[in-house]
């Protein structure tokens, strides 16, 4: 069944300025609408490495909901466990500056309670046959506990993607049970109650190695934007330099990086190797207006998917 991804679907409405962006002004620009959501992006990123994931989620009854499912199918994602409800689709509205960075955003979260019914009916078959599990760690505690219980039953690794670290902090015990925690440097500061704003990669790698060991996390990866990423696997730590990339739109870069890490660890790569895969995927996303990476062959990363 590949990697089973549990999470939400959003519609991303993104505005780009045509001229120099003025924060308090009225900016002429281009507005586009694309399918989004952290775990929807992750599922498609994994699929774009030809690794055939399964996506467990909820959409609404609109034409957009239908479009989401059809696009996922075209990318060879198993959509058998996607349900429809009136409030199953979220919305994210974002404004970008001339450097491709988000300067303002508002989101309306979807209702994921229907995933509980999916777990009632198909939880054992999904978890028992998957290669690993990806979850949004800021889903409700009830859903997460049920997924982790099934993961323990069938000895499956869980990889948690963070979309809101403030909420994720309430799940610290569950985060310690994951195969890897991936976050950015600002989120890492929230996680460990420190400020890493001016910390250089080499120093942050050492700090995260020490903090993760004391907190009980095994694998931790912290992304640092244009400075690359740092990692610790409990025994060693290091820095992953960035790839030189022309920035068009940073949306989805973190999701792509996470996808590379989760896929790498699932299919036999070291944490360092997995971070390098994530860096490659993130760089491809940053260089385009798409929120997901382009197509790759699994052989390009040395994968031997089950």
HURA-V92566 format. One record per backbone hydrogen bond with DSSP energy under -1.0 kcal/mol. CO is the residue of the C=O (numbers start at 1). NH is the residue of the N-H. E is the energy in kcal/mol with one decimal. If there is no record, write none. Layout:
co=CO nh=NH e=E
co=CO nh=NH e=E
This chain:
co=2 nh=131 e=-2.8
co=3 nh=54 e=-2.5
co=4 nh=134 e=-2.8
co=5 nh=56 e=-3.3
co=6 nh=136 e=-1.1
co=9 nh=90 e=-2.7
co=10 nh=36 e=-3.5
co=11 nh=92 e=-2.8
co=12 nh=34 e=-2.5
co=13 nh=94 e=-2.7
co=14 nh=32 e=-2.6
co=15 nh=96 e=-2.6
co=16 nh=30 e=-2.7
co=22 nh=25 e=-1.3
co=28 nh=18 e=-2.5
co=30 nh=16 e=-3.0
co=32 nh=14 e=-2.7
co=34 nh=12 e=-3.2
co=36 nh=10 e=-2.0
co=37 nh=41 e=-2.9
co=38 nh=42 e=-2.3
co=39 nh=43 e=-2.7
co=40 nh=44 e=-2.1
co=41 nh=45 e=-2.8
co=42 nh=46 e=-2.6
co=43 nh=47 e=-2.2
co=44 nh=48 e=-2.1
co=46 nh=49 e=-1.4
co=46 nh=51 e=-1.3
co=47 nh=50 e=-2.3
co=48 nh=296 e=-3.4
co=53 nh=78 e=-2.6
co=54 nh=5 e=-3.3
co=56 nh=7 e=-1.9
co=57 nh=83 e=-2.1
co=59 nh=85 e=-2.4
co=62 nh=66 e=-1.7
co=63 nh=67 e=-2.6
co=64 nh=68 e=-2.5
co=65 nh=69 e=-1.8
co=66 nh=70 e=-2.5
co=67 nh=71 e=-2.5
co=68 nh=72 e=-2.3
co=69 nh=73 e=-2.2
co=70 nh=74 e=-2.0
co=71 nh=75 e=-1.3
co=72 nh=77 e=-2.0
co=73 nh=76 e=-2.0
co=78 nh=55 e=-2.4
co=79 nh=82 e=-1.6
co=83 nh=59 e=-2.7
co=85 nh=88 e=-1.1
co=87 nh=111 e=-2.7
co=90 nh=11 e=-2.0
co=91 nh=108 e=-3.1
co=92 nh=13 e=-3.3
co=93 nh=106 e=-2.2
co=94 nh=15 e=-2.2
co=95 nh=103 e=-2.9
co=95 nh=104 e=-1.1
co=97 nh=100 e=-1.4
co=100 nh=250 e=-1.9
co=101 nh=97 e=-2.3
co=104 nh=95 e=-2.5
co=106 nh=93 e=-3.2
co=108 nh=91 e=-2.0
co=112 nh=115 e=-2.2
co=113 nh=116 e=-1.6
co=114 nh=118 e=-1.8
co=115 nh=119 e=-2.3
co=116 nh=120 e=-1.9
co=117 nh=121 e=-2.0
co=118 nh=122 e=-3.1
co=119 nh=123 e=-1.8
co=122 nh=126 e=-2.4
co=123 nh=127 e=-2.4
co=124 nh=128 e=-2.4
co=132 nh=4 e=-2.6
co=133 nh=159 e=-3.2
co=134 nh=6 e=-3.1
co=135 nh=161 e=-2.7
co=136 nh=139 e=-1.7
co=140 nh=144 e=-2.3
co=141 nh=145 e=-2.9
co=142 nh=146 e=-1.8
co=143 nh=147 e=-2.2
co=144 nh=148 e=-2.9
co=145 nh=149 e=-2.2
co=146 nh=150 e=-2.0
co=147 nh=151 e=-2.4
co=148 nh=152 e=-2.5
co=149 nh=153 e=-2.0
co=150 nh=154 e=-2.0
co=151 nh=156 e=-2.5
co=157 nh=133 e=-2.4
co=158 nh=179 e=-3.8
co=159 nh=135 e=-2.0
co=161 nh=137 e=-1.9
co=164 nh=168 e=-2.5
co=165 nh=169 e=-2.3
co=167 nh=170 e=-1.6
co=168 nh=171 e=-2.5
co=169 nh=172 e=-1.2
co=171 nh=175 e=-2.6
co=172 nh=176 e=-1.8
co=174 nh=177 e=-1.4
co=175 nh=178 e=-1.3
co=180 nh=160 e=-1.0
co=181 nh=221 e=-2.8
co=183 nh=223 e=-2.5
co=184 nh=188 e=-2.5
co=185 nh=189 e=-1.7
co=186 nh=190 e=-1.5
co=187 nh=191 e=-2.6
co=188 nh=192 e=-2.4
co=189 nh=194 e=-2.2
co=196 nh=199 e=-1.2
co=200 nh=204 e=-2.7
co=201 nh=205 e=-2.8
co=202 nh=206 e=-1.4
co=203 nh=207 e=-2.3
co=204 nh=208 e=-3.2
co=205 nh=209 e=-2.0
co=206 nh=210 e=-1.9
co=207 nh=211 e=-3.0
co=208 nh=212 e=-2.9
co=209 nh=213 e=-1.5
co=210 nh=214 e=-1.9
co=211 nh=215 e=-2.1
co=212 nh=216 e=-1.3
co=212 nh=217 e=-2.3
co=219 nh=181 e=-2.4
co=220 nh=232 e=-2.1
co=221 nh=183 e=-2.2
co=222 nh=230 e=-2.5
co=223 nh=185 e=-1.6
co=224 nh=227 e=-1.9
co=225 nh=228 e=-1.9
co=228 nh=224 e=-3.6
co=229 nh=240 e=-3.7
co=230 nh=222 e=-2.7
co=231 nh=238 e=-2.0
co=232 nh=220 e=-2.3
co=236 nh=233 e=-2.1
co=238 nh=231 e=-2.1
co=240 nh=229 e=-2.3
co=250 nh=253 e=-2.0
co=252 nh=256 e=-2.4
co=253 nh=257 e=-2.5
co=254 nh=258 e=-2.5
co=255 nh=259 e=-2.3
co=256 nh=260 e=-2.1
co=257 nh=261 e=-2.0
co=258 nh=262 e=-3.0
co=259 nh=263 e=-2.6
co=260 nh=264 e=-2.4
co=261 nh=265 e=-2.6
co=262 nh=266 e=-2.1
co=263 nh=267 e=-2.2
co=264 nh=269 e=-3.0
co=265 nh=268 e=-1.0
co=270 nh=274 e=-2.4
co=271 nh=275 e=-2.3
co=272 nh=276 e=-1.7
co=273 nh=277 e=-1.8
co=274 nh=278 e=-2.4
co=275 nh=279 e=-2.4
co=276 nh=280 e=-1.8
co=277 nh=281 e=-2.1
co=278 nh=282 e=-2.7
co=279 nh=283 e=-2.2
co=280 nh=284 e=-1.6
co=281 nh=285 e=-1.7
co=282 nh=286 e=-2.5
co=283 nh=287 e=-1.3
co=285 nh=288 e=-1.9
co=286 nh=248 e=-3.0
co=286 nh=249 e=-1.7
co=297 nh=300 e=-1.8
co=298 nh=301 e=-1.4
co=298 nh=303 e=-2.4
